[in-house]
Amino acid sequence: MKKIIAFSFVVCAPLLVSAVTTIDNILDQLIGWLNYIVPALITIAVVYFIWGVLTFMGSSDEEAKKMGRTKIINGLVGLFVIVAFWGIIAVVKNTFGIGNTTGQSITPCVPNSSNHMGQDC
């Protein structure tokens, strides 16, 4: 695990340093990435939760019901963690005045053709 983290840092650090030069730019870049990552994570957690519900409801075997119950709980915990993380990021942004200076919403946006693939987010 340490090797993976070290490798990721070695690969990503030069890209970040060359692309951004100040803390503000780094934080703005991170917030921009979160606008894409958070909706994807929420979607994955909801799909996993629904998969657990379908597994639980559609099975008659006790072991399958137990697996479905576990998926339901894990999906709900995942949603809670994602939304809590999202809220903490919003509090930090508002506390330190990072980003969000144009009056934009703090909710992440989903890129589509009307907002030019996330450029207006």
MMTF fields as JSON, N, C-alpha, C and O atoms, coordinates in Angstrom:
{
  "mmtfVersion": "1.0.0",
  "mmtfProducer": "UNKNOWN",
  "numBonds": 483,
  "numAtoms": 484,
  "numGroups": 121,
  "numChains": 1,
  "numModels": 1,
  "chainsPerModel": [1],
  "groupsPerChain": [121],
  "chainIdList": ["A"],
  "bondAtomList": [4, 2, 8, 6, 12, 10, 16, 14, 20, 18, 24, 22, 28, 26, 32, 30, 36, 34, 40, 38, 44, 42, 48, 46, 52, 50, 56, 54, 60, 58, 64, 62, 68, 66, 72, 70, 76, 74, 80, 78, 84, 82, 88, 86, 92, 90, 96, 94, 100, 98, 104, 102, 108, 106, 112, 110, 116, 114, 120, 118, 124, 122, 128, 126, 132, 130, 136, 134, 140, 138, 144, 142, 148, 146, 152, 150, 156, 154, 160, 158, 164, 162, 168, 166, 172, 170, 176, 174, 180, 178, 184, 182, 188, 186, 192, 190, 196, 194, 200, 198, 204, 202, 208, 206, 212, 210, 216, 214, 220, 218, 224, 222, 228, 226, 232, 230, 236, 234, 240, 238, 244, 242, 248, 246, 252, 250, 256, 254, 260, 258, 264, 262, 268, 266, 272, 270, 276, 274, 280, 278, 284, 282, 288, 286, 292, 290, 296, 294, 300, 298, 304, 302, 308, 306, 312, 310, 316, 314, 320, 318, 324, 322, 328, 326, 332, 330, 336, 334, 340, 338, 344, 342, 348, 346, 352, 350, 356, 354, 360, 358, 364, 362, 368, 366, 372, 370, 376, 374, 380, 378, 384, 382, 388, 386, 392, 390, 396, 394, 400, 398, 404, 402, 408, 406, 412, 410, 416, 414, 420, 418, 424, 422, 428, 426, 432, 430, 436, 434, 440, 438, 444, 442, 448, 446, 452, 450, 456, 454, 460, 458, 464, 462, 468, 466, 472, 470, 476, 474, 480, 478],
  "bondOrderList": [1, 1, 1, 1, 1, 1, 1, 1, 1, 1, 1, 1, 1, 1, 1, 1, 1, 1, 1, 1, 1, 1, 1, 1, 1, 1, 1, 1, 1, 1, 1, 1, 1, 1, 1, 1, 1, 1, 1, 1, 1, 1, 1, 1, 1, 1, 1, 1, 1, 1, 1, 1, 1, 1, 1, 1, 1, 1, 1, 1, 1, 1, 1, 1, 1, 1, 1, 1, 1, 1, 1, 1, 1, 1, 1, 1, 1, 1, 1, 1, 1, 1, 1, 1, 1, 1, 1, 1, 1, 1, 1, 1, 1, 1, 1, 1, 1, 1, 1, 1, 1, 1, 1, 1, 1, 1, 1, 1, 1, 1, 1, 1, 1, 1, 1, 1, 1, 1, 1, 1],
  "groupList": [{"groupName": "MET", "atomNameList": ["N", "CA", "C", "O"], "elementList": ["N", "C", "C", "O"], "formalChargeList": [0, 0, 0, 0], "bondAtomList": [1, 0, 2, 1, 3, 2], "bondOrderList": [1, 1, 2], "singleLetterCode": "M", "chemCompType": "L-PEPTIDE LINKING"}, {"groupName": "LYS", "atomNameList": ["N", "CA", "C", "O"], "elementList": ["N", "C", "C", "O"], "formalChargeList": [0, 0, 0, 0], "bondAtomList": [1, 0, 2, 1, 3, 2], "bondOrderList": [1, 1, 2], "singleLetterCode": "K", "chemCompType": "L-PEPTIDE LINKING"}, {"groupName": "ILE", "atomNameList": ["N", "CA", "C", "O"], "elementList": ["N", "C", "C", "O"], "formalChargeList": [0, 0, 0, 0], "bondAtomList": [1, 0, 2, 1, 3, 2], "bondOrderList": [1, 1, 2], "singleLetterCode": "I", "chemCompType": "L-PEPTIDE LINKING"}, {"groupName": "ALA", "atomNameList": ["N", "CA", "C", "O"], "elementList": ["N", "C", "C", "O"], "formalChargeList": [0, 0, 0, 0], "bondAtomList": [1, 0, 2, 1, 3, 2], "bondOrderList": [1, 1, 2], "singleLetterCode": "A", "chemCompType": "L-PEPTIDE LINKING"}, {"groupName": "PHE", "atomNameList": ["N", "CA", "C", "O"], "elementList": ["N", "C", "C", "O"], "formalChargeList": [0, 0, 0, 0], "bondAtomList": [1, 0, 2, 1, 3, 2], "bondOrderList": [1, 1, 2], "singleLetterCode": "F", "chemCompType": "L-PEPTIDE LINKING"}, {"groupName": "SER", "atomNameList": ["N", "CA", "C", "O"], "elementList": ["N", "C", "C", "O"], "formalChargeList": [0, 0, 0, 0], "bondAtomList": [1, 0, 2, 1, 3, 2], "bondOrderList": [1, 1, 2], "singleLetterCode": "S", "chemCompType": "L-PEPTIDE LINKING"}, {"groupName": "VAL", "atomNameList": ["N", "CA", "C", "O"], "elementList": ["N", "C", "C", "O"], "formalChargeList": [0, 0, 0, 0], "bondAtomList": [1, 0, 2, 1, 3, 2], "bondOrderList": [1, 1, 2], "singleLetterCode": "V", "chemCompType": "L-PEPTIDE LINKING"}, {"groupName": "CYS", "atomNameList": ["N", "CA", "C", "O"], "elementList": ["N", "C", "C", "O"], "formalChargeList": [0, 0, 0, 0], "bondAtomList": [1, 0, 2, 1, 3, 2], "bondOrderList": [1, 1, 2], "singleLetterCode": "C", "chemCompType": "L-PEPTIDE LINKING"}, {"groupName": "PRO", "atomNameList": ["N", "CA", "C", "O"], "elementList": ["N", "C", "C", "O"], "formalChargeList": [0, 0, 0, 0], "bondAtomList": [1, 0, 2, 1, 3, 2], "bondOrderList": [1, 1, 2], "singleLetterCode": "P", "chemCompType": "L-PEPTIDE LINKING"}, {"groupName": "LEU", "atomNameList": ["N", "CA", "C", "O"], "elementList": ["N", "C", "C", "O"], "formalChargeList": [0, 0, 0, 0], "bondAtomList": [1, 0, 2, 1, 3, 2], "bondOrderList": [1, 1, 2], "singleLetterCode": "L", "chemCompType": "L-PEPTIDE LINKING"}, {"groupName": "THR", "atomNameList": ["N", "CA", "C", "O"], "elementList": ["N", "C", "C", "O"], "formalChargeList": [0, 0, 0, 0], "bondAtomList": [1, 0, 2, 1, 3, 2], "bondOrderList": [1, 1, 2], "singleLetterCode": "T", "chemCompType": "L-PEPTIDE LINKING"}, {"groupName": "ASP", "atomNameList": ["N", "CA", "C", "O"], "elementList": ["N", "C", "C", "O"], "formalChargeList": [0, 0, 0, 0], "bondAtomList": [1, 0, 2, 1, 3, 2], "bondOrderList": [1, 1, 2], "singleLetterCode": "D", "chemCompType": "L-PEPTIDE LINKING"}, {"groupName": "ASN", "atomNameList": ["N", "CA", "C", "O"], "elementList": ["N", "C", "C", "O"], "formalChargeList": [0, 0, 0, 0], "bondAtomList": [1, 0, 2, 1, 3, 2], "bondOrderList": [1, 1, 2], "singleLetterCode": "N", "chemCompType": "L-PEPTIDE LINKING"}, {"groupName": "GLN", "atomNameList": ["N", "CA", "C", "O"], "elementList": ["N", "C", "C", "O"], "formalChargeList": [0, 0, 0, 0], "bondAtomList": [1, 0, 2, 1, 3, 2], "bondOrderList": [1, 1, 2], "singleLetterCode": "Q", "chemCompType": "L-PEPTIDE LINKING"}, {"groupName": "GLY", "atomNameList": ["N", "CA", "C", "O"], "elementList": ["N", "C", "C", "O"], "formalChargeList": [0, 0, 0, 0], "bondAtomList": [1, 0, 2, 1, 3, 2], "bondOrderList": [1, 1, 2], "singleLetterCode": "G", "chemCompType": "PEPTIDE LINKING"}, {"groupName": "TRP", "atomNameList": ["N", "CA", "C", "O"], "elementList": ["N", "C", "C", "O"], "formalChargeList": [0, 0, 0, 0], "bondAtomList": [1, 0, 2, 1, 3, 2], "bondOrderList": [1, 1, 2], "singleLetterCode": "W", "chemCompType": "L-PEPTIDE LINKING"}, {"groupName": "TYR", "atomNameList": ["N", "CA", "C", "O"], "elementList": ["N", "C", "C", "O"], "formalChargeList": [0, 0, 0, 0], "bondAtomList": [1, 0, 2, 1, 3, 2], "bondOrderList": [1, 1, 2], "singleLetterCode": "Y", "chemCompType": "L-PEPTIDE LINKING"}, {"groupName": "GLU", "atomNameList": ["N", "CA", "C", "O"], "elementList": ["N", "C", "C", "O"], "formalChargeList": [0, 0, 0, 0], "bondAtomList": [1, 0, 2, 1, 3, 2], "bondOrderList": [1, 1, 2], "singleLetterCode": "E", "chemCompType": "L-PEPTIDE LINKING"}, {"groupName": "ARG", "atomNameList": ["N", "CA", "C", "O"], "elementList": ["N", "C", "C", "O"], "formalChargeList": [0, 0, 0, 0], "bondAtomList": [1, 0, 2, 1, 3, 2], "bondOrderList": [1, 1, 2], "singleLetterCode": "R", "chemCompType": "L-PEPTIDE LINKING"}, {"groupName": "HIS", "atomNameList": ["N", "CA", "C", "O"], "elementList": ["N", "C", "C", "O"], "formalChargeList": [0, 0, 0, 0], "bondAtomList": [1, 0, 2, 1, 3, 2], "bondOrderList": [1, 1, 2], "singleLetterCode": "H", "chemCompType": "L-PEPTIDE LINKING"}],
  "groupTypeList": [0, 1, 1, 2, 2, 3, 4, 5, 4, 6, 6, 7, 3, 8, 9, 9, 6, 5, 3, 6, 10, 10, 2, 11, 12, 2, 9, 11, 13, 9, 2, 14, 15, 9, 12, 16, 2, 6, 8, 3, 9, 2, 10, 2, 3, 6, 6, 16, 4, 2, 15, 14, 6, 9, 10, 4, 0, 14, 5, 5, 11, 17, 17, 3, 1, 1, 0, 14, 18, 10, 1, 2, 2, 12, 14, 9, 6, 14, 9, 4, 6, 2, 6, 3, 4, 15, 14, 2, 2, 3, 6, 6, 1, 12, 10, 4, 14, 2, 14, 12, 10, 10, 14, 13, 5, 2, 10, 8, 7, 6, 8, 12, 5, 5, 12, 19, 0, 14, 13, 11, 7],
  "groupIdList": [1, 2, 3, 4, 5, 6, 7, 8, 9, 10, 11, 12, 13, 14, 15, 16, 17, 18, 19, 20, 21, 22, 23, 24, 25, 26, 27, 28, 29, 30, 31, 32, 33, 34, 35, 36, 37, 38, 39, 40, 41, 42, 43, 44, 45, 46, 47, 48, 49, 50, 51, 52, 53, 54, 55, 56, 57, 58, 59, 60, 61, 62, 63, 64, 65, 66, 67, 68, 69, 70, 71, 72, 73, 74, 75, 76, 77, 78, 79, 80, 81, 82, 83, 84, 85, 86, 87, 88, 89, 90, 91, 92, 93, 94, 95, 96, 97, 98, 99, 100, 101, 102, 103, 104, 105, 106, 107, 108, 109, 110, 111, 112, 113, 114, 115, 116, 117, 118, 119, 120, 121],
  "secStructList": [7, 2, 2, 2, 2, 2, 2, 2, 2, 2, 2, 2, 2, 2, 2, 2, 2, 2, 2, 7, 7, 1, 2, 2, 2, 2, 2, 2, 2, 2, 2, 2, 2, 2, 2, 2, 2, 2, 2, 2, 2, 2, 2, 2, 2, 2, 2, 2, 2, 2, 2, 2, 2, 2, 2, 2, 2, 2, 7, 7, 1, 2, 2, 2, 2, 2, 2, 2, 2, 2, 2, 2, 2, 2, 2, 2, 2, 2, 2, 2, 2, 2, 2, 2, 2, 2, 2, 2, 2, 2, 2, 2, 2, 2, 2, 2, 6, 7, 1, 7, 6, 6, 7, 7, 7, 1, 1, 7, 7, 7, 7, 7, 4, 4, 4, 6, 6, 6, 6, 6, 7],
  "xCoordList": [0.829, 0.0, 0.874, 0.572, 1.963, 2.853, 3.499, 3.73, 3.786, 4.394, 3.422, 3.826, 2.145, 1.134, 0.983, 0.906, 0.942, 0.81, 2.039, 1.916, 3.21, 4.441, 4.482, 4.855, 4.102, 4.089, 3.101, 3.409, 1.901, 0.891, 1.408, 1.199, 2.085, 2.627, 3.7, 3.74, 4.565, 5.646, 5.083, 5.61, 4.019, 3.435, 2.618, 2.699, 1.828, 0.905, 1.552, 1.132, 2.552, 3.145, 3.689, 3.394, 4.469, 4.953, 3.826, 3.917, 2.767, 1.644, 0.97, 0.613, 0.794, 0.181, 1.072, 0.591, 2.355, 3.266, 3.362, 3.412, 3.387, 3.495, 2.194, 2.22, 1.065, -0.227, -0.648, -1.292, -0.294, -0.712, 0.481, 1.396, 0.463, 1.634, 1.345, 2.272, 0.119, -0.181, -1.177, -1.821, -1.292, -2.241, -3.66, -4.438, -4.011, -5.356, -5.636, -6.716, -4.663, -4.852, -4.972, -5.769, -4.183, -4.265, -5.635, -6.249, -6.121, -7.438, -8.549, -9.506, -8.438, -9.442, -9.451, -10.513, -8.271, -8.171, -8.794, -9.514, -8.523, -9.08, -10.602, -11.295, -11.113, -12.562, -13.17, -14.262, -12.476, -12.956, -13.046, -13.996, -12.047, -12.093, -13.221, -13.875, -13.449, -14.533, -15.893, -16.81, -16.027, -17.292, -17.602, -18.766, -16.598, -16.813, -16.859, -17.617, -16.064, -15.921, -17.125, -17.609, -17.618, -18.708, -19.977, -20.537, -20.463, -21.663, -21.436, -22.348, -20.233, -19.94, -19.97, -20.516, -19.389, -19.398, -20.808, -21.164, -21.608, -22.991, -23.758, -24.539, -23.546, -24.206, -23.814, -24.668, -22.536, -22.066, -22.688, -23.115, -22.747, -23.318, -24.808, -25.298, -25.531, -26.969, -27.206, -28.094, -26.419, -26.551, -26.251, -26.95, -25.229, -24.878, -26.001, -26.331, -26.589, -27.709, -28.902, -29.504, -29.243, -30.368, -30.083, -30.978, -28.84, -28.457, -28.683, -29.159, -28.35, -28.587, -30.065, -30.476, -30.872, -32.325, -32.891, -33.692, -32.479, -32.975, -32.517, -33.273, -31.289, -30.79, -31.584, -31.951, -31.847, -32.585, -34.026, -34.54, -34.67, -36.088, -36.295, -37.312, -35.347, -35.536, -35.042, -35.137, -34.519, -33.963, -34.806, -35.406, -34.826, -35.52, -34.526, -34.882, -33.292, -32.229, -31.774, -31.611, -31.573, -31.175, -29.787, -29.545, -28.89, -27.538, -27.578, -26.86, -28.401, -28.527, -29.162, -28.78, -30.136, -30.747, -29.72, -29.721, -28.851, -27.804, -26.839, -26.415, -26.493, -25.621, -26.307, -25.672, -27.608, -28.357, -28.422, -28.275, -28.644, -28.689, -27.342, -27.292, -26.265, -24.929, -24.698, -24.114, -25.158, -25.008, -25.821, -25.366, -27.017, -27.851, -27.147, -27.073, -26.638, -25.959, -24.708, -24.459, -23.921, -22.706, -23.034, -22.319, -24.096, -24.506, -24.93, -24.585, -25.677, -26.105, -24.923, -24.845, -24.011, -22.816, -21.983, -21.474, -21.847, -21.11, -21.742, -21.042, -23.069, -23.757, -23.544, -23.306, -23.631, -23.424, -22.021, -21.852, -21.021, -19.636, -19.415, -18.76, -19.955, -19.782, -20.437, -19.827, -21.67, -22.378, -21.714, -21.633, -21.236, -20.534, -19.24, -18.926, -18.498, -17.269, -17.581, -16.88, -18.636, -19.079, -19.423, -19.063, -20.119, -20.474, -19.26, -19.191, -18.301, -17.08, -16.317, -15.822, -16.223, -15.554, -16.275, -15.62, -17.602, -18.364, -18.109, -17.971, -18.047, -17.777, -16.38, -16.195, -15.4, -14.028, -13.965, -13.323, -14.634, -14.65, -15.258, -14.711, -16.381, -17.049, -16.274, -16.26, -15.632, -14.888, -13.676, -13.424, -12.929, -11.707, -11.893, -10.93, -13.107, -13.374, -12.697, -12.27, -12.598, -11.942, -12.978, -14.041, -12.671, -13.58, -14.94, -15.094, -15.909, -17.296, -17.447, -18.333, -16.59, -16.652, -17.612, -17.912, -18.092, -19.002, -20.455, -21.331, -20.735, -22.095, -22.625, -23.834, -21.737, -22.167, -22.632, -22.266, -23.429, -23.875, -22.716, -21.8, -22.749, -21.68, -21.961, -21.147, -23.097, -23.389, -22.571, -22.384, -22.083, -21.312, -22.227, -23.405, -21.69, -22.496, -22.105, -20.993, -23.027, -22.777, -22.526, -23.381, -21.37, -21.093, -22.054, -22.354, -22.529, -23.377, -23.157, -22.321, -23.888, -23.662, -24.073, -23.528, -25.015, -25.456, -24.449, -24.395, -23.646, -22.64, -21.229, -20.249, -21.135, -19.861, -18.905, -17.763, -19.397, -18.615, -18.036, -16.87, -18.834, -18.435, -17.7, -17.261, -17.551, -16.802, -17.56, -16.941, -18.885, -19.677, -19.971, -20.724, -19.402, -19.697, -18.971, -19.098],
  "yCoordList": [-1.185, 0.0, 1.25, 2.225, 1.219, 2.371, 2.632, 3.78, 1.552, 1.708, 2.368, 3.195, 2.012, 2.6, 4.087, 4.898, 4.442, 5.847, 6.631, 7.729, 6.068, 6.745, 6.907, 7.966, 5.864, 5.941, 6.993, 7.764, 7.035, 8.021, 9.435, 10.334, 9.616, 10.938, 11.337, 12.478, 10.394, 10.681, 11.027, 11.899, 10.346, 10.601, 11.89, 12.672, 12.121, 13.252, 14.564, 15.626, 14.519, 15.751, 16.657, 17.852, 16.14, 17.04, 17.634, 18.776, 16.86, 17.391, 18.53, 19.543, 18.365, 19.422, 20.65, 21.776, 20.442, 21.571, 22.342, 23.572, 21.632, 22.327, 23.018, 24.027, 22.498, 23.061, 24.22, 25.16, 24.159, 25.191, 25.651, 24.875, 26.916, 27.443, 27.955, 28.067, 28.267, 28.781, 27.879, 27.032, 28.075, 27.29, 27.509, 26.558, 28.75, 29.034, 28.234, 27.665, 28.195, 27.447, 25.957, 25.268, 25.457, 24.034, 23.717, 22.719, 24.559, 24.322, 24.457, 23.683, 25.424, 25.55, 24.327, 23.86, 23.809, 22.591, 21.41, 20.618, 21.284, 20.19, 20.286, 19.277, 21.485, 21.685, 21.355, 20.791, 21.7, 21.344, 19.841, 19.34, 19.118, 17.647, 17.079, 16.115, 17.683, 17.202, 17.375, 16.593, 18.4, 18.578, 17.404, 17.17, 16.671, 15.478, 14.209, 13.289, 14.152, 12.924, 12.69, 11.561, 13.722, 13.554, 12.991, 12.038, 13.53, 12.923, 11.475, 10.653, 11.16, 9.775, 8.858, 7.757, 9.295, 8.472, 8.293, 7.21, 9.354, 9.246, 8.265, 7.46, 8.322, 7.397, 5.954, 5.068, 5.724, 4.368, 3.874, 2.722, 4.731, 4.324, 4.027, 3.073, 4.825, 4.588, 3.287, 2.51, 3.053, 1.804, 0.602, -0.409, 0.699, -0.399, -0.632, -1.777, 0.448, 0.337, -0.348, -1.252, 0.076, -0.525, -1.992, -2.833, -2.3, -3.696, -4.518, -5.651, -3.963, -4.654, -4.852, -5.911, -3.832, -3.956, -5.052, -5.87, -5.072, -6.096, -7.496, -8.461, -7.594, -8.885, -9.347, -10.517, -8.413, -8.75, -9.139, -10.12, -8.37, -8.62, -9.843, -10.527, -10.118, -11.18, -12.542, -13.492, -12.665, -13.959, -14.587, -13.908, -15.901, -16.634, -17.309, -17.718, -17.424, -18.024, -17.037, -15.848, -17.524, -16.666, -16.052, -14.903, -16.824, -16.312, -15.173, -14.184, -15.304, -14.247, -12.998, -11.877, -13.193, -12.057, -11.33, -10.102, -12.101, -11.505, -10.687, -9.602, -11.208, -10.471, -9.18, -8.129, -9.27, -8.087, -7.047, -5.853, -7.492, -6.587, -5.883, -4.688, -6.625, -6.05, -4.994, -3.945, -5.271, -4.299, -3.043, -1.933, -3.209, -2.058, -1.182, 0.036, -1.792, -1.042, -0.359, 0.81, -1.083, -0.494, 0.656, 1.657, 0.527, 1.611, 2.85, 3.969, 2.655, 3.793, 4.452, 5.678, 3.651, 4.201, 4.969, 6.051, 4.412, 5.1, 6.435, 7.438, 6.455, 7.717, 8.729, 9.908, 8.266, 9.158, 9.754, 10.956, 8.918, 9.392, 10.394, 11.418, 10.104, 11.003, 12.351, 13.395, 12.336, 13.585, 14.343, 15.57, 13.628, 14.293, 14.941, 16.071, 14.232, 14.785, 16.024, 17.033, 15.937, 17.048, 18.254, 19.387, 18.002, 19.076, 19.695, 20.914, 18.864, 19.378, 20.26, 21.324, 19.814, 20.62, 21.964, 22.998, 21.962, 23.205, 24.136, 25.345, 23.589, 24.407, 25.017, 26.195, 24.215, 24.726, 25.815, 26.847, 25.582, 26.593, 27.896, 28.971, 27.809, 29.017, 29.69, 30.917, 28.904, 29.469, 30.254, 31.361, 29.684, 30.321, 31.145, 31.717, 31.207, 32.004, 31.473, 32.245, 30.169, 29.545, 29.327, 28.758, 29.78, 29.555, 30.17, 30.965, 29.802, 30.205, 31.718, 32.197, 32.466, 33.921, 34.531, 35.721, 33.771, 34.308, 34.048, 34.291, 33.555, 33.276, 31.959, 31.728, 31.094, 29.794, 28.925, 29.152, 27.947, 26.991, 26.105, 25.864, 25.615, 24.739, 23.289, 22.41, 23.036, 21.667, 21.313, 22.146, 20.077, 19.699, 19.625, 19.289, 19.933, 19.895, 18.69, 18.169, 18.276, 17.18, 17.793, 18.511, 17.523, 18.126, 17.628, 16.436, 18.535, 18.173, 19.186, 20.08, 19.055, 19.922, 21.361, 22.267, 21.611, 22.976, 23.773, 24.997, 23.106, 23.851, 23.575, 23.717, 23.192, 23.012, 22.098, 22.46, 20.926, 19.879, 20.368, 20.108, 21.066, 21.435, 22.754, 23.101, 23.5, 24.759, 25.826, 26.741, 25.728, 26.718, 26.282, 26.958, 25.179, 24.68, 25.491, 25.218],
  "zCoordList": [0.0, 0.0, 0.0, -0.688, 0.778, 0.824, -0.533, -0.912, -1.258, -2.571, -3.537, -4.355, -3.451, -4.327, -4.041, -4.963, -2.758, -2.386, -2.84, -3.382, -2.619, -3.035, -4.546, -5.05, -5.267, -6.731, -7.208, -8.117, -6.597, -6.976, -6.736, -7.551, -5.607, -5.302, -6.302, -6.761, -6.636, -7.583, -8.959, -9.65, -9.353, -10.67, -10.67, -11.617, -9.612, -9.597, -9.169, -9.627, -8.314, -7.792, -8.902, -8.894, -9.851, -10.902, -11.74, -12.19, -11.947, -12.708, -11.968, -12.569, -10.656, -9.863, -9.791, -9.914, -9.593, -9.465, -10.769, -10.762, -11.883, -13.158, -13.542, -14.246, -13.095, -13.481, -12.586, -13.051, -11.323, -10.381, -9.566, -9.289, -9.186, -8.503, -7.109, -6.307, -6.788, -5.461, -4.754, -5.373, -3.456, -2.665, -3.165, -3.246, -3.504, -4.025, -5.288, -5.448, -6.176, -7.422, -7.146, -7.783, -6.199, -5.849, -5.28, -5.657, -4.372, -3.775, -4.802, -4.781, -5.696, -6.759, -7.66, -8.071, -7.966, -8.789, -8.064, -8.672, -6.765, -5.968, -5.914, -6.041, -5.728, -5.698, -7.054, -7.124, -8.121, -9.455, -9.647, -10.247, -9.132, -9.223, -8.382, -8.778, -7.211, -6.352, -7.022, -6.776, -7.871, -8.585, -9.502, -9.827, -9.919, -10.736, -9.893, -10.2, -8.846, -8.059, -7.154, -7.063, -6.488, -5.518, -6.158, -5.616, -7.283, -7.876, -8.309, -8.217, -8.78, -9.171, -7.958, -8.031, -6.841, -5.63, -5.076, -4.613, -5.125, -4.66, -5.54, -5.032, -6.841, -7.755, -7.455, -7.421, -7.239, -6.923, -5.623, -5.543, -4.604, -3.318, -3.444, -2.84, -4.216, -4.398, -5.167, -4.816, -6.207, -6.97, -6.081, -6.154, -5.251, -4.344, -3.336, -3.027, -2.825, -1.897, -2.566, -1.986, -3.778, -4.5, -4.804, -4.716, -5.159, -5.378, -4.121, -4.2, -2.964, -1.699, -1.421, -0.945, -1.718, -1.515, -2.41, -1.959, -3.679, -4.596, -4.174, -4.276, -3.706, -3.223, -2.01, -1.905, -1.091, 0.124, -0.183, 0.355, -1.043, -1.34, -2.23, -2.118, -3.104, -4.082, -3.668, -4.446, -2.472, -2.073, -0.979, -0.146, -1.016, 0.043, 0.978, 2.084, 0.536, 1.331, 2.411, 2.138, 3.617, 4.728, 4.513, 4.881, 3.919, 3.657, 2.632, 2.782, 1.605, 0.6, 1.21, 0.874, 2.111, 2.799, 3.665, 3.753, 4.298, 5.121, 4.26, 4.659, 3.078, 2.153, 1.689, 1.601, 1.394, 0.981, 2.08, 1.818, 3.314, 4.454, 4.631, 4.922, 4.456, 4.569, 3.487, 3.756, 2.262, 1.175, 1.456, 1.177, 2.004, 2.338, 3.371, 3.209, 4.416, 5.481, 4.933, 5.227, 4.139, 3.576, 2.629, 2.607, 1.852, 0.959, 1.726, 1.346, 2.806, 3.621, 4.321, 4.387, 4.839, 5.484, 4.459, 4.752, 3.263, 2.204, 1.852, 1.712, 1.706, 1.424, 2.539, 2.279, 3.778, 4.916, 4.897, 5.097, 4.657, 4.65, 3.514, 3.709, 2.339, 1.199, 1.476, 1.245, 1.966, 2.232, 3.379, 3.338, 4.404, 5.504, 5.006, 5.381, 4.169, 3.599, 2.775, 2.859, 1.98, 1.155, 2.036, 1.717, 3.14, 4.062, 4.729, 4.888, 5.123, 5.753, 4.774, 5.144, 3.52, 2.502, 2.331, 2.197, 2.334, 2.189, 3.376, 3.191, 4.587, 5.768, 5.689, 5.996, 5.279, 5.149, 4.079, 4.275, 2.95, 1.889, 2.386, 2.137, 3.084, 3.559, 4.686, 4.78, 5.538, 6.659, 6.185, 6.659, 5.254, 4.8, 3.519, 3.009, 3.007, 1.819, 0.576, -0.282, 0.474, -0.673, -1.755, -1.503, -2.956, -4.077, -3.796, -2.869, -4.59, -4.404, -4.276, -3.569, -4.953, -4.852, -5.859, -5.767, -6.797, -7.814, -7.476, -8.306, -6.267, -5.878, -6.39, -6.383, -6.833, -7.332, -6.173, -5.02, -6.492, -5.5, -5.079, -5.865, -3.832, -3.367, -3.723, -3.44, -4.338, -4.735, -5.965, -6.852, -6.022, -7.205, -8.42, -8.301, -9.562, -10.774, -11.615, -11.519, -12.418, -13.343, -14.706, -15.224, -15.299, -16.601, -17.667, -17.737, -18.485, -19.611, -20.719, -20.589, -21.789, -22.939, -22.671, -23.302, -21.757, -21.518, -20.698, -20.82, -19.861, -19.092, -19.621, -18.889, -20.86, -21.55, -20.779, -20.496, -20.455, -19.795, -18.46, -18.162, -17.667, -16.325, -16.199, -15.103, -17.283, -17.202, -16.42, -15.877, -16.352, -15.634, -14.211, -13.51, -13.767, -12.417, -11.377, -10.183]
}
